[in-house]
Amino acid sequence: MWEEEILGECIILLRNVCLQINVKDTWRWHMDTSAGYTVRSAYQLLTTQDNSQVEGDDALVWHKHVSLKVSIFAWRLVKNRLPTRANLVHRGILLDAVAGCLLGCGDTERSQHLFISCGFYGTLWLQVRSWLGVSGPCIRSFCWNKGCFSKSPLKF
């Protein structure tokens, strides 16, 4: 099932690709067409982005004052790309029998459960937030209203 979703995403990405007869196909990294793709050029792209290019909720994730690894984690969290048990079952890596929360609460281990709704882990994150002195709207109400997490694993 997840392969079909990835295929659908690939088809969308390839819609604007123009093929030319008698021209050799090549991969091009638009950030550096001479050297091609490098991790360094990708890192520079992500860390030097003008904030005007990033809008809305993405500006909270891809902010220049947030470390890149935290931004990547937050992006994976919001896009439901963390290796939770539900996602690993969906990919066929784990069996359905082990998809539940480690604490045995009966809920499936999804990002939403681990970071918001779990009685233990959700409370733990609220305590971490308090310990860091982070104030503002409650993440639980924000995510429920904005629909931060998809209900099905790996939804595109």
C-alpha positions in Angstrom: 0.0 0.0 0.0 2.7 2.5 0.9 4.5 1.9 -2.4 1.4 3.0 -4.2 1.4 6.2 -2.2 5.1 6.8 -3.0 4.4 6.1 -6.7 1.6 8.6 -6.7 3.9 11.2 -5.2 6.5 10.4 -7.9 3.9 10.8 -10.7 3.0 14.2 -9.4 6.7 15.3 -9.3 7.3 14.0 -12.8 4.3 15.7 -14.4 6.4 18.8 -15.6 9.3 16.8 -16.8 9.9 17.2 -20.6 11.8 14.5 -22.4 13.7 15.3 -25.5 14.7 12.9 -28.4 18.4 12.3 -28.9 19.4 14.1 -25.7 21.2 12.1 -22.9 19.3 12.1 -19.6 21.1 13.6 -16.7 20.4 14.5 -13.1 20.9 18.2 -12.2 21.0 19.8 -8.8 19.7 23.3 -9.4 21.7 24.7 -6.5 25.1 23.8 -8.1 24.8 22.6 -11.7 28.6 22.2 -12.1 29.4 20.0 -9.0 25.9 18.4 -8.7 24.3 17.4 -5.5 26.3 17.4 -2.3 25.2 17.2 1.3 27.0 20.6 1.8 24.9 22.3 -0.8 21.7 20.8 0.6 22.7 22.0 4.1 23.5 25.5 2.7 20.1 25.6 1.0 18.3 24.7 4.2 20.3 27.0 6.5 20.4 30.0 4.3 16.8 30.1 3.2 15.2 33.5 3.2 12.3 33.3 5.7 10.1 35.0 3.1 10.2 31.7 1.1 8.8 29.8 4.0 5.3 30.7 4.9 2.6 29.8 7.5 3.2 26.8 9.8 6.3 25.8 7.9 8.0 29.0 9.2 7.8 27.5 12.7 9.6 24.3 11.5 12.2 25.8 9.1 13.3 28.8 11.2 16.9 30.1 10.9 17.4 30.1 14.7 16.3 26.4 15.1 19.0 23.8 14.6 18.7 21.8 11.4 18.4 18.5 13.2 15.5 19.9 15.3 13.8 21.3 12.1 14.2 17.9 10.4 12.7 16.1 13.4 9.8 18.6 13.6 9.2 18.2 9.9 9.1 14.4 10.2 6.8 14.7 13.2 4.3 17.0 11.4 4.5 14.9 8.2 4.1 11.7 10.2 7.4 10.3 9.0 8.8 9.2 12.3 9.4 5.5 12.8 6.5 5.0 15.1 5.2 1.4 15.5 2.1 2.3 13.3 4.4 3.5 10.5 6.6 0.5 10.8 3.6 -1.9 10.7 2.3 0.1 7.6 5.7 -0.5 5.9 5.6 -4.2 6.7 8.6 -4.0 9.1 6.7 -4.9 12.2 3.7 -7.2 12.7 0.2 -5.7 13.6 0.5 -7.4 17.0 3.2 -5.0 18.2 1.7 -1.8 17.0 0.5 -0.8 20.4 1.9 1.8 22.8 4.8 0.5 24.9 3.0 1.4 28.1 0.2 -1.0 27.2 -2.6 1.6 27.2 -4.2 0.0 24.2 -3.8 2.8 21.7 -1.7 2.4 18.6 1.7 4.1 18.8 1.4 7.0 16.4 3.1 10.4 16.5 -0.2 12.0 17.8 -0.3 9.5 20.6 3.3 9.8 21.6 3.4 13.6 21.6 -0.1 14.6 22.6 -2.7 12.1 23.6 -0.8 9.4 25.6 -1.5 9.9 29.3 2.2 9.3 30.1 4.2 10.6 27.1 1.8 13.5 26.4 2.2 14.6 30.0 6.0 14.1 29.8 6.2 16.5 26.8 4.1 19.1 28.7 6.6 18.8 31.6 9.6 19.2 29.3 7.9 22.3 27.8 7.5 23.7 31.4 11.1 22.8 32.3 12.3 24.7 29.2 10.1 27.7 30.1 8.2 27.5 26.8 5.0 29.5 26.9 2.2 30.0 24.5 -0.8 28.1 23.3 -1.2 24.5 24.3 0.2 22.2 21.7 -2.7 19.8 22.3 -5.3 22.4 21.3 -3.2 23.7 18.5 -2.7 20.3 16.9 -6.3 19.2 17.3 -7.5 22.4 15.6 -4.8 22.5 12.8 -4.8 18.8 12.2 -1.1 18.4 12.7 -1.0 14.7 12.5 -2.7 12.5 9.9 -4.8 9.6 11.4 -3.5 7.1 8.9 0.2 6.3 8.7 2.3 7.8 5.9 -0.6 9.8 4.5 0.6 12.1 1.6 
